[in-house]
Amino acid sequence: MENNYIVSARKYRPQTFESVVGQQTLTETLQNAIRQNHLAHAYLFCGPRGVGKTTCARIFAKTINCLNPQNGHDACNECESCRAFNEQRSFNIHELDAASNNGVEEIRNLIDQVRIPPQVGKYSVYIIDEVHMLSAGAFNALLKTLEEPPSYAIFIMATTEKHKVLPTILSRCQVYDFNRITVADTIAYLQSVASKEGITASEEALNVVAQKADGGMRDALSIFDQLVAFCGSTITYERTIEVLNVLDSEYYFRLVDLALAHKVAEALLLLNEVLTRGFDAGQFINGLMQHLRDVLVSKDPQTLPLLETSDAIRQHYAEQAQRCHPIWLFQSLDILNTCDVNYRTARNKRLTVELALVKWTQIGLQIPAPQPAPQPAKQPAPQPAPATQSIPSQPAQPSTPSQPSMPSIPKMPKIGLGFGAKKEEKPVTDNPSPITANPPQESNSPFTADQLRDAWVGLSKAYTDEPRLQQLIENYMPQLKAEHTAEIQMPNPWQMDQMRKALPALLTQLRQTLHNSLLQITVVQAEYNQEQMAYTAEEKYKLMADSNPVIAQLKERLDLVLD
């Protein structure tokens, strides 16, 4: 059976400078050089794979040999030279693959061919592909000819690794750097190819193809042919990610929403679903980091065009970016970047990723605020008994303060407010310390410093799930300064800030435990007076002589002098 099928990368290879995608500045430069007849004897085309280096070299060689150029810089495709080139029988254009012909002998044969002038056309063009593969001897053999070739000889060298080309070669060439083809240009070109082939392709599917091609048009066309073979005349987004084994971006959008809502269990289940589908956990973390980067870029409308994606997906990013605080995004990227670094050396790689997700989903959680205990029912005041006889008034006796009971502190539920949660508005006071609350109107029983200390220590039992807060409660005790005023001394501002956040709830519990609604607690920073530890020689001798008088006698007998 005869096979007339031609892959799209060959069928739709550009034949003119105008049809080259994504290299407008470079093609205009070459066209101007042809129009002005300012042709160099050696060119070096550099850039990633599949961006048009060899294609531009062939178009350039065809155009400069055209006998009837159009507009001064376009081949006519009608003269003998153009027809010979199109039918691949031109003797003016010589191509050499340096990857398989990288020795000195191949370059010597090329030099012998250079001596033969062209039979049709003006120039003999020598295209050397993958020139960085030439050996050091081959480069040296080419130097002299490359520096002073015949007037009809032009060398065009192409490479993907410019840094491997000898500096002596670079100095003899005009260097042109080709750019990666953008996602937008790739999508537009694929849409034109699809329309010519009668294929319906969604923009989201072509966006995945362009992302997968990573700036190479040849790779994009090869992937397009693969999709056509699988999907037929209709290419959809779902079939595309299935064929290319690409993780759906919706997984990343869902995971960000779960992290904003602090849903740890759901996030771990989503990770398990991703791993069950066969995706690598390390690539998943890298994709999540890229997603958060795109969300961060989408925060500002000015940077939104930096996203190389379709308009529909770009709008989805902009909607999610409005729900993410910049600080939350920075902290998220820091956690995931640390996970990516540790992932390569971790023995239990899945556990490393799961721990990172747990930390990530708990960003923004605050110290839990205990709820107030139920208020005891007030007993009605007893009514005085009716007087039956006259009782002489007695002076009031001072009553001994009663010991308040110490009820157990109930364990309070955790209340977390992240950047994605809606926070209830509360009035803010100008001076947060000392911290006061609206005390309930109830009896104000006196208490001692020991009772205050015992009640404070009892609060730590309600925070077994918050080890940091529990440690602060156990390490720093309030000191009673007045009848209803206490003070907590903290060593640094960070601990003071953590204590201030938790103090309103703690103060409410203390008031209920001590039955005193007038209790006030102030958080201050401790002051340290460092004692002098360095002594002079005389002070050292005096201390030693006081502890041991024999030292003084020894000094007098030997007539010693203190230094």
Secondary structure as a PSIPRED ss2 file (coil, helix, strand):
# PSIPRED VFORMAT (PSIPRED V4.0)

   1 M C   1.000  0.000  0.000
   2 E C   1.000  0.000  0.000
   3 N C   1.000  0.000  0.000
   4 N C   1.000  0.000  0.000
   5 Y C   1.000  0.000  0.000
   6 I C   1.000  0.000  0.000
   7 V C   1.000  0.000  0.000
   8 S H   0.000  1.000  0.000
   9 A H   0.000  1.000  0.000
  10 R H   0.000  1.000  0.000
  11 K H   0.000  1.000  0.000
  12 Y C   1.000  0.000  0.000
  13 R C   1.000  0.000  0.000
  14 P C   1.000  0.000  0.000
  15 Q C   1.000  0.000  0.000
  16 T C   1.000  0.000  0.000
  17 F H   0.000  1.000  0.000
  18 E H   0.000  1.000  0.000
  19 S H   0.000  1.000  0.000
  20 V C   1.000  0.000  0.000
  21 V C   1.000  0.000  0.000
  22 G C   1.000  0.000  0.000
  23 Q C   1.000  0.000  0.000
  24 Q H   0.000  1.000  0.000
  25 T H   0.000  1.000  0.000
  26 L H   0.000  1.000  0.000
  27 T H   0.000  1.000  0.000
  28 E H   0.000  1.000  0.000
  29 T H   0.000  1.000  0.000
  30 L H   0.000  1.000  0.000
  31 Q H   0.000  1.000  0.000
  32 N H   0.000  1.000  0.000
  33 A H   0.000  1.000  0.000
  34 I H   0.000  1.000  0.000
  35 R H   0.000  1.000  0.000
  36 Q C   1.000  0.000  0.000
  37 N C   1.000  0.000  0.000
  38 H C   1.000  0.000  0.000
  39 L C   1.000  0.000  0.000
  40 A C   1.000  0.000  0.000
  41 H C   1.000  0.000  0.000
  42 A E   0.000  0.000  1.000
  43 Y E   0.000  0.000  1.000
  44 L E   0.000  0.000  1.000
  45 F E   0.000  0.000  1.000
  46 C E   0.000  0.000  1.000
  47 G C   1.000  0.000  0.000
  48 P C   1.000  0.000  0.000
  49 R C   1.000  0.000  0.000
  50 G C   1.000  0.000  0.000
  51 V C   1.000  0.000  0.000
  52 G C   1.000  0.000  0.000
  53 K H   0.000  1.000  0.000
  54 T H   0.000  1.000  0.000
  55 T H   0.000  1.000  0.000
  56 C H   0.000  1.000  0.000
  57 A H   0.000  1.000  0.000
  58 R H   0.000  1.000  0.000
  59 I H   0.000  1.000  0.000
  60 F H   0.000  1.000  0.000
  61 A H   0.000  1.000  0.000
  62 K H   0.000  1.000  0.000
  63 T H   0.000  1.000  0.000
  64 I H   0.000  1.000  0.000
  65 N C   1.000  0.000  0.000
  66 C C   1.000  0.000  0.000
  67 L C   1.000  0.000  0.000
  68 N C   1.000  0.000  0.000
  69 P C   1.000  0.000  0.000
  70 Q E   0.000  0.000  1.000
  71 N C   1.000  0.000  0.000
  72 G C   1.000  0.000  0.000
  73 H C   1.000  0.000  0.000
  74 D E   0.000  0.000  1.000
  75 A C   1.000  0.000  0.000
  76 C C   1.000  0.000  0.000
  77 N C   1.000  0.000  0.000
  78 E C   1.000  0.000  0.000
  79 C C   1.000  0.000  0.000
  80 E H   0.000  1.000  0.000
  81 S H   0.000  1.000  0.000
  82 C H   0.000  1.000  0.000
  83 R H   0.000  1.000  0.000
  84 A H   0.000  1.000  0.000
  85 F H   0.000  1.000  0.000
  86 N H   0.000  1.000  0.000
  87 E C   1.000  0.000  0.000
  88 Q C   1.000  0.000  0.000
  89 R C   1.000  0.000  0.000
  90 S C   1.000  0.000  0.000
  91 F C   1.000  0.000  0.000
  92 N C   1.000  0.000  0.000
  93 I E   0.000  0.000  1.000
  94 H E   0.000  0.000  1.000
  95 E E   0.000  0.000  1.000
  96 L E   0.000  0.000  1.000
  97 D E   0.000  0.000  1.000
  98 A C   1.000  0.000  0.000
  99 A C   1.000  0.000  0.000
 100 S C   1.000  0.000  0.000
 101 N C   1.000  0.000  0.000
 102 N C   1.000  0.000  0.000
 103 G C   1.000  0.000  0.000
 104 V H   0.000  1.000  0.000
 105 E H   0.000  1.000  0.000
 106 E H   0.000  1.000  0.000
 107 I H   0.000  1.000  0.000
 108 R H   0.000  1.000  0.000
 109 N H   0.000  1.000  0.000
 110 L H   0.000  1.000  0.000
 111 I H   0.000  1.000  0.000
 112 D H   0.000  1.000  0.000
 113 Q H   0.000  1.000  0.000
 114 V H   0.000  1.000  0.000
 115 R C   1.000  0.000  0.000
 116 I C   1.000  0.000  0.000
 117 P C   1.000  0.000  0.000
 118 P C   1.000  0.000  0.000
 119 Q C   1.000  0.000  0.000
 120 V C   1.000  0.000  0.000
 121 G C   1.000  0.000  0.000
 122 K C   1.000  0.000  0.000
 123 Y C   1.000  0.000  0.000
 124 S E   0.000  0.000  1.000
 125 V E   0.000  0.000  1.000
 126 Y E   0.000  0.000  1.000
 127 I E   0.000  0.000  1.000
 128 I E   0.000  0.000  1.000
 129 D E   0.000  0.000  1.000
 130 E C   1.000  0.000  0.000
 131 V H   0.000  1.000  0.000
 132 H H   0.000  1.000  0.000
 133 M H   0.000  1.000  0.000
 134 L C   1.000  0.000  0.000
 135 S C   1.000  0.000  0.000
 136 A H   0.000  1.000  0.000
 137 G H   0.000  1.000  0.000
 138 A H   0.000  1.000  0.000
 139 F H   0.000  1.000  0.000
 140 N H   0.000  1.000  0.000
 141 A H   0.000  1.000  0.000
 142 L H   0.000  1.000  0.000
 143 L H   0.000  1.000  0.000
 144 K H   0.000  1.000  0.000
 145 T H   0.000  1.000  0.000
 146 L H   0.000  1.000  0.000
 147 E H   0.000  1.000  0.000
 148 E C   1.000  0.000  0.000
 149 P C   1.000  0.000  0.000
 150 P C   1.000  0.000  0.000
 151 S C   1.000  0.000  0.000
 152 Y C   1.000  0.000  0.000
 153 A E   0.000  0.000  1.000
 154 I E   0.000  0.000  1.000
 155 F E   0.000  0.000  1.000
 156 I E   0.000  0.000  1.000
 157 M E   0.000  0.000  1.000
 158 A E   0.000  0.000  1.000
 159 T E   0.000  0.000  1.000
 160 T C   1.000  0.000  0.000
 161 E C   1.000  0.000  0.000
 162 K H   0.000  1.000  0.000
 163 H H   0.000  1.000  0.000
 164 K H   0.000  1.000  0.000
 165 V C   1.000  0.000  0.000
 166 L C   1.000  0.000  0.000
 167 P H   0.000  1.000  0.000
 168 T H   0.000  1.000  0.000
 169 I H   0.000  1.000  0.000
 170 L H   0.000  1.000  0.000
 171 S C   1.000  0.000  0.000
 172 R C   1.000  0.000  0.000
 173 C C   1.000  0.000  0.000
 174 Q E   0.000  0.000  1.000
 175 V E   0.000  0.000  1.000
 176 Y E   0.000  0.000  1.000
 177 D E   0.000  0.000  1.000
 178 F C   1.000  0.000  0.000
 179 N C   1.000  0.000  0.000
 180 R C   1.000  0.000  0.000
 181 I C   1.000  0.000  0.000
 182 T C   1.000  0.000  0.000
 183 V H   0.000  1.000  0.000
 184 A H   0.000  1.000  0.000
 185 D H   0.000  1.000  0.000
 186 T H   0.000  1.000  0.000
 187 I H   0.000  1.000  0.000
 188 A H   0.000  1.000  0.000
 189 Y H   0.000  1.000  0.000
 190 L H   0.000  1.000  0.000
 191 Q H   0.000  1.000  0.000
 192 S H   0.000  1.000  0.000
 193 V H   0.000  1.000  0.000
 194 A H   0.000  1.000  0.000
 195 S H   0.000  1.000  0.000
 196 K H   0.000  1.000  0.000
 197 E H   0.000  1.000  0.000
 198 G C   1.000  0.000  0.000
 199 I C   1.000  0.000  0.000
 200 T E   0.000  0.000  1.000
 201 A E   0.000  0.000  1.000
 202 S C   1.000  0.000  0.000
 203 E H   0.000  1.000  0.000
 204 E H   0.000  1.000  0.000
 205 A H   0.000  1.000  0.000
 206 L H   0.000  1.000  0.000
 207 N H   0.000  1.000  0.000
 208 V H   0.000  1.000  0.000
 209 V H   0.000  1.000  0.000
 210 A H   0.000  1.000  0.000
 211 Q H   0.000  1.000  0.000
 212 K H   0.000  1.000  0.000
 213 A H   0.000  1.000  0.000
 214 D C   1.000  0.000  0.000
 215 G C   1.000  0.000  0.000
 216 G C   1.000  0.000  0.000
 217 M H   0.000  1.000  0.000
 218 R H   0.000  1.000  0.000
 219 D H   0.000  1.000  0.000
 220 A H   0.000  1.000  0.000
 221 L H   0.000  1.000  0.000
 222 S H   0.000  1.000  0.000
 223 I H   0.000  1.000  0.000
 224 F H   0.000  1.000  0.000
 225 D H   0.000  1.000  0.000
 226 Q H   0.000  1.000  0.000
 227 L H   0.000  1.000  0.000
 228 V H   0.000  1.000  0.000
 229 A H   0.000  1.000  0.000
 230 F H   0.000  1.000  0.000
 231 C H   0.000  1.000  0.000
 232 G C   1.000  0.000  0.000
 233 S C   1.000  0.000  0.000
 234 T E   0.000  0.000  1.000
 235 I E   0.000  0.000  1.000
 236 T C   1.000  0.000  0.000
 237 Y H   0.000  1.000  0.000
 238 E H   0.000  1.000  0.000
 239 R H   0.000  1.000  0.000
 240 T H   0.000  1.000  0.000
 241 I H   0.000  1.000  0.000
 242 E H   0.000  1.000  0.000
 243 V H   0.000  1.000  0.000
 244 L H   0.000  1.000  0.000
 245 N C   1.000  0.000  0.000
 246 V C   1.000  0.000  0.000
 247 L C   1.000  0.000  0.000
 248 D C   1.000  0.000  0.000
 249 S H   0.000  1.000  0.000
 250 E H   0.000  1.000  0.000
 251 Y H   0.000  1.000  0.000
 252 Y H   0.000  1.000  0.000
 253 F H   0.000  1.000  0.000
 254 R H   0.000  1.000  0.000
 255 L H   0.000  1.000  0.000
 256 V H   0.000  1.000  0.000
 257 D H   0.000  1.000  0.000
 258 L H   0.000  1.000  0.000
 259 A H   0.000  1.000  0.000
 260 L H   0.000  1.000  0.000
 261 A C   1.000  0.000  0.000
 262 H C   1.000  0.000  0.000
 263 K C   1.000  0.000  0.000
 264 V H   0.000  1.000  0.000
 265 A H   0.000  1.000  0.000
 266 E H   0.000  1.000  0.000
 267 A H   0.000  1.000  0.000
 268 L H   0.000  1.000  0.000
 269 L H   0.000  1.000  0.000
 270 L H   0.000  1.000  0.000
 271 L H   0.000  1.000  0.000
 272 N H   0.000  1.000  0.000
 273 E H   0.000  1.000  0.000
 274 V H   0.000  1.000  0.000
 275 L H   0.000  1.000  0.000
 276 T H   0.000  1.000  0.000
 277 R C   1.000  0.000  0.000
 278 G C   1.000  0.000  0.000
 279 F C   1.000  0.000  0.000
 280 D C   1.000  0.000  0.000
 281 A H   0.000  1.000  0.000
 282 G H   0.000  1.000  0.000
 283 Q H   0.000  1.000  0.000
 284 F H   0.000  1.000  0.000
 285 I H   0.000  1.000  0.000
 286 N H   0.000  1.000  0.000
 287 G H   0.000  1.000  0.000
 288 L H   0.000  1.000  0.000
 289 M H   0.000  1.000  0.000
 290 Q H   0.000  1.000  0.000
 291 H H   0.000  1.000  0.000
 292 L H   0.000  1.000  0.000
 293 R H   0.000  1.000  0.000
 294 D H   0.000  1.000  0.000
 295 V H   0.000  1.000  0.000
 296 L H   0.000  1.000  0.000
 297 V H   0.000  1.000  0.000
 298 S C   1.000  0.000  0.000
 299 K C   1.000  0.000  0.000
 300 D C   1.000  0.000  0.000
 301 P C   1.000  0.000  0.000
 302 Q C   1.000  0.000  0.000
 303 T C   1.000  0.000  0.000
 304 L H   0.000  1.000  0.000
 305 P H   0.000  1.000  0.000
 306 L H   0.000  1.000  0.000
 307 L C   1.000  0.000  0.000
 308 E C   1.000  0.000  0.000
 309 T C   1.000  0.000  0.000
 310 S C   1.000  0.000  0.000
 311 D H   0.000  1.000  0.000
 312 A H   0.000  1.000  0.000
 313 I H   0.000  1.000  0.000
 314 R H   0.000  1.000  0.000
 315 Q H   0.000  1.000  0.000
 316 H H   0.000  1.000  0.000
 317 Y H   0.000  1.000  0.000
 318 A H   0.000  1.000  0.000
 319 E H   0.000  1.000  0.000
 320 Q H   0.000  1.000  0.000
 321 A H   0.000  1.000  0.000
 322 Q C   1.000  0.000  0.000
 323 R C   1.000  0.000  0.000
 324 C C   1.000  0.000  0.000
 325 H C   1.000  0.000  0.000
 326 P H   0.000  1.000  0.000
 327 I H   0.000  1.000  0.000
 328 W H   0.000  1.000  0.000
 329 L H   0.000  1.000  0.000
 330 F H   0.000  1.000  0.000
 331 Q H   0.000  1.000  0.000
 332 S H   0.000  1.000  0.000
 333 L H   0.000  1.000  0.000
 334 D H   0.000  1.000  0.000
 335 I H   0.000  1.000  0.000
 336 L H   0.000  1.000  0.000
 337 N H   0.000  1.000  0.000
 338 T H   0.000  1.000  0.000
 339 C H   0.000  1.000  0.000
 340 D H   0.000  1.000  0.000
 341 V H   0.000  1.000  0.000
 342 N H   0.000  1.000  0.000
 343 Y H   0.000  1.000  0.000
 344 R C   1.000  0.000  0.000
 345 T C   1.000  0.000  0.000
 346 A C   1.000  0.000  0.000
 347 R C   1.000  0.000  0.000
 348 N C   1.000  0.000  0.000
 349 K H   0.000  1.000  0.000
 350 R H   0.000  1.000  0.000
 351 L H   0.000  1.000  0.000
 352 T H   0.000  1.000  0.000
 353 V H   0.000  1.000  0.000
 354 E H   0.000  1.000  0.000
 355 L H   0.000  1.000  0.000
 356 A H   0.000  1.000  0.000
 357 L H   0.000  1.000  0.000
 358 V H   0.000  1.000  0.000
 359 K H   0.000  1.000  0.000
 360 W H   0.000  1.000  0.000
 361 T H   0.000  1.000  0.000
 362 Q C   1.000  0.000  0.000
 363 I C   1.000  0.000  0.000
 364 G C   1.000  0.000  0.000
 365 L C   1.000  0.000  0.000
 366 Q C   1.000  0.000  0.000
 367 I C   1.000  0.000  0.000
 368 P C   1.000  0.000  0.000
 369 A C   1.000  0.000  0.000
 370 P C   1.000  0.000  0.000
 371 Q C   1.000  0.000  0.000
 372 P C   1.000  0.000  0.000
 373 A C   1.000  0.000  0.000
 374 P C   1.000  0.000  0.000
 375 Q C   1.000  0.000  0.000
 376 P C   1.000  0.000  0.000
 377 A C   1.000  0.000  0.000
 378 K C   1.000  0.000  0.000
 379 Q C   1.000  0.000  0.000
 380 P C   1.000  0.000  0.000
 381 A C   1.000  0.000  0.000
 382 P C   1.000  0.000  0.000
 383 Q C   1.000  0.000  0.000
 384 P C   1.000  0.000  0.000
 385 A C   1.000  0.000  0.000
 386 P C   1.000  0.000  0.000
 387 A C   1.000  0.000  0.000
 388 T C   1.000  0.000  0.000
 389 Q C   1.000  0.000  0.000
 390 S C   1.000  0.000  0.000
 391 I C   1.000  0.000  0.000
 392 P C   1.000  0.000  0.000
 393 S C   1.000  0.000  0.000
 394 Q C   1.000  0.000  0.000
 395 P C   1.000  0.000  0.000
 396 A C   1.000  0.000  0.000
 397 Q C   1.000  0.000  0.000
 398 P C   1.000  0.000  0.000
 399 S C   1.000  0.000  0.000
 400 T C   1.000  0.000  0.000
 401 P C   1.000  0.000  0.000
 402 S C   1.000  0.000  0.000
 403 Q C   1.000  0.000  0.000
 404 P C   1.000  0.000  0.000
 405 S C   1.000  0.000  0.000
 406 M C   1.000  0.000  0.000
 407 P C   1.000  0.000  0.000
 408 S C   1.000  0.000  0.000
 409 I C   1.000  0.000  0.000
 410 P C   1.000  0.000  0.000
 411 K C   1.000  0.000  0.000
 412 M C   1.000  0.000  0.000
 413 P C   1.000  0.000  0.000
 414 K C   1.000  0.000  0.000
 415 I C   1.000  0.000  0.000
 416 G C   1.000  0.000  0.000
 417 L C   1.000  0.000  0.000
 418 G C   1.000  0.000  0.000
 419 F C   1.000  0.000  0.000
 420 G C   1.000  0.000  0.000
 421 A C   1.000  0.000  0.000
 422 K C   1.000  0.000  0.000
 423 K C   1.000  0.000  0.000
 424 E C   1.000  0.000  0.000
 425 E C   1.000  0.000  0.000
 426 K C   1.000  0.000  0.000
 427 P C   1.000  0.000  0.000
 428 V C   1.000  0.000  0.000
 429 T C   1.000  0.000  0.000
 430 D C   1.000  0.000  0.000
 431 N C   1.000  0.000  0.000
 432 P C   1.000  0.000  0.000
 433 S C   1.000  0.000  0.000
 434 P C   1.000  0.000  0.000
 435 I E   0.000  0.000  1.000
 436 T C   1.000  0.000  0.000
 437 A C   1.000  0.000  0.000
 438 N C   1.000  0.000  0.000
 439 P C   1.000  0.000  0.000
 440 P C   1.000  0.000  0.000
 441 Q C   1.000  0.000  0.000
 442 E C   1.000  0.000  0.000
 443 S C   1.000  0.000  0.000
 444 N C   1.000  0.000  0.000
 445 S C   1.000  0.000  0.000
 446 P C   1.000  0.000  0.000
 447 F C   1.000  0.000  0.000
 448 T C   1.000  0.000  0.000
 449 A H   0.000  1.000  0.000
 450 D H   0.000  1.000  0.000
 451 Q H   0.000  1.000  0.000
 452 L H   0.000  1.000  0.000
 453 R H   0.000  1.000  0.000
 454 D H   0.000  1.000  0.000
 455 A H   0.000  1.000  0.000
 456 W H   0.000  1.000  0.000
 457 V H   0.000  1.000  0.000
 458 G H   0.000  1.000  0.000
 459 L H   0.000  1.000  0.000
 460 S H   0.000  1.000  0.000
 461 K H   0.000  1.000  0.000
 462 A H   0.000  1.000  0.000
 463 Y H   0.000  1.000  0.000
 464 T C   1.000  0.000  0.000
 465 D C   1.000  0.000  0.000
 466 E C   1.000  0.000  0.000
 467 P H   0.000  1.000  0.000
 468 R H   0.000  1.000  0.000
 469 L H   0.000  1.000  0.000
 470 Q H   0.000  1.000  0.000
 471 Q H   0.000  1.000  0.000
 472 L H   0.000  1.000  0.000
 473 I H   0.000  1.000  0.000
 474 E H   0.000  1.000  0.000
 475 N H   0.000  1.000  0.000
 476 Y C   1.000  0.000  0.000
 477 M C   1.000  0.000  0.000
 478 P C   1.000  0.000  0.000
 479 Q E   0.000  0.000  1.000
 480 L E   0.000  0.000  1.000
 481 K C   1.000  0.000  0.000
 482 A C   1.000  0.000  0.000
 483 E C   1.000  0.000  0.000
 484 H C   1.000  0.000  0.000
 485 T E   0.000  0.000  1.000
 486 A E   0.000  0.000  1.000
 487 E E   0.000  0.000  1.000
 488 I E   0.000  0.000  1.000
 489 Q E   0.000  0.000  1.000
 490 M E   0.000  0.000  1.000
 491 P C   1.000  0.000  0.000
 492 N C   1.000  0.000  0.000
 493 P H   0.000  1.000  0.000
 494 W H   0.000  1.000  0.000
 495 Q H   0.000  1.000  0.000
 496 M H   0.000  1.000  0.000
 497 D H   0.000  1.000  0.000
 498 Q H   0.000  1.000  0.000
 499 M H   0.000  1.000  0.000
 500 R H   0.000  1.000  0.000
 501 K H   0.000  1.000  0.000
 502 A H   0.000  1.000  0.000
 503 L H   0.000  1.000  0.000
 504 P H   0.000  1.000  0.000
 505 A H   0.000  1.000  0.000
 506 L H   0.000  1.000  0.000
 507 L H   0.000  1.000  0.000
 508 T H   0.000  1.000  0.000
 509 Q H   0.000  1.000  0.000
 510 L H   0.000  1.000  0.000
 511 R H   0.000  1.000  0.000
 512 Q H   0.000  1.000  0.000
 513 T H   0.000  1.000  0.000
 514 L H   0.000  1.000  0.000
 515 H C   1.000  0.000  0.000
 516 N C   1.000  0.000  0.000
 517 S C   1.000  0.000  0.000
 518 L C   1.000  0.000  0.000
 519 L C   1.000  0.000  0.000
 520 Q E   0.000  0.000  1.000
 521 I E   0.000  0.000  1.000
 522 T E   0.000  0.000  1.000
 523 V E   0.000  0.000  1.000
 524 V E   0.000  0.000  1.000
 525 Q E   0.000  0.000  1.000
 526 A C   1.000  0.000  0.000
 527 E C   1.000  0.000  0.000
 528 Y C   1.000  0.000  0.000
 529 N C   1.000  0.000  0.000
 530 Q C   1.000  0.000  0.000
 531 E C   1.000  0.000  0.000
 532 Q C   1.000  0.000  0.000
 533 M C   1.000  0.000  0.000
 534 A C   1.000  0.000  0.000
 535 Y C   1.000  0.000  0.000
 536 T C   1.000  0.000  0.000
 537 A H   0.000  1.000  0.000
 538 E H   0.000  1.000  0.000
 539 E H   0.000  1.000  0.000
 540 K H   0.000  1.000  0.000
 541 Y H   0.000  1.000  0.000
 542 K H   0.000  1.000  0.000
 543 L H   0.000  1.000  0.000
 544 M H   0.000  1.000  0.000
 545 A H   0.000  1.000  0.000
 546 D H   0.000  1.000  0.000
 547 S H   0.000  1.000  0.000
 548 N C   1.000  0.000  0.000
 549 P C   1.000  0.000  0.000
 550 V H   0.000  1.000  0.000
 551 I H   0.000  1.000  0.000
 552 A H   0.000  1.000  0.000
 553 Q H   0.000  1.000  0.000
 554 L H   0.000  1.000  0.000
 555 K H   0.000  1.000  0.000
 556 E H   0.000  1.000  0.000
 557 R H   0.000  1.000  0.000
 558 L H   0.000  1.000  0.000
 559 D C   1.000  0.000  0.000
 560 L C   1.000  0.000  0.000
 561 V C   1.000  0.000  0.000
 562 L C   1.000  0.000  0.000
 563 D C   1.000  0.000  0.000
